[in-house]
Amino acid sequence: MKKRLILASGSPRRKEIWFHNLDGNLYITGTPGRRDWYANLSANPEFTFHLKQSARADLSARARPILDRAERREVLTGIINKLGG
């Protein structure tokens, strides 16, 4: 899956990322630490979700960081369980 990011400069970029579908909600994840794509989505939450494998589509989307610890724990637990962990 790739997503197109609109940077502060206004120029679009594509970035290949992991995402997880939990009960119809899509979650983008990354490794700990500073990530440019996260900073870009925080500054410009509107982006295009570009599907390129089993389904092909460009979907308008809006990012929302999960800052609440309980909500983050629930989502991460769901992802781990879905991955068989």
C-alpha positions in Angstrom: 0.0 0.0 0.0 1.2 3.4 -0.8 -0.2 6.7 0.4 0.3 10.1 -1.1 1.4 12.8 1.3 1.0 16.4 0.7 4.0 18.1 2.3 4.2 21.6 3.8 5.8 22.6 0.5 2.5 21.5 -1.2 4.3 18.9 -3.3 2.8 15.3 -3.2 4.9 12.3 -2.2 4.2 8.6 -2.1 5.4 6.5 0.8 5.0 2.8 1.1 3.7 1.9 4.6 2.0 -0.8 6.6 -1.6 -0.6 7.5 -4.0 -2.8 9.4 -7.8 -3.2 9.0 -9.6 -3.7 12.4 -13.3 -3.8 12.2 -13.4 -1.7 9.0 -11.1 1.0 10.5 -7.6 1.4 8.9 -4.6 2.0 11.1 -1.2 3.1 9.8 1.6 1.9 12.0 5.4 2.4 12.1 8.4 1.7 14.3 9.1 3.8 17.3 11.0 7.1 16.7 10.6 10.2 14.6 9.0 9.5 11.2 8.7 12.1 8.5 5.4 10.6 7.2 3.9 10.9 10.7 5.0 14.6 11.0 3.6 15.2 7.5 0.2 13.6 8.4 0.1 15.5 11.7 0.6 18.8 9.8 -1.6 17.9 6.8 -4.1 15.1 7.8 -5.8 14.9 4.4 -4.2 12.4 2.2 -4.8 9.9 -0.6 -4.8 6.2 0.4 -3.4 4.5 -2.7 -4.2 0.7 -2.8 -2.0 -1.2 -5.3 -2.2 -4.9 -4.6 -5.4 -7.1 -4.4 -7.5 -3.9 -4.8 -6.5 -0.9 -6.8 -8.0 2.5 -5.8 -7.1 6.0 -4.7 -9.2 6.8 -1.6 -9.5 10.2 0.0 -8.6 9.9 3.7 -8.0 11.8 6.9 -5.4 10.9 9.5 -6.0 11.1 13.2 -3.2 10.4 15.7 -4.2 8.1 18.5 -2.9 10.0 21.6 -5.1 8.5 24.3 -3.2 5.7 26.0 -6.2 3.4 26.5 -7.3 3.8 22.9 -3.7 3.2 21.6 -3.4 0.1 23.8 -6.8 -1.3 22.5 -5.7 -0.7 18.9 -2.3 -2.2 19.3 -3.6 -5.2 21.1 -6.1 -5.7 18.3 -3.3 -5.5 15.7 -1.1 -8.0 17.6 -4.0 -10.4 18.1 -4.9 -10.2 14.4 -1.2 -10.9 13.4 -1.3 -14.0 15.7 0.8 -12.6 18.5 
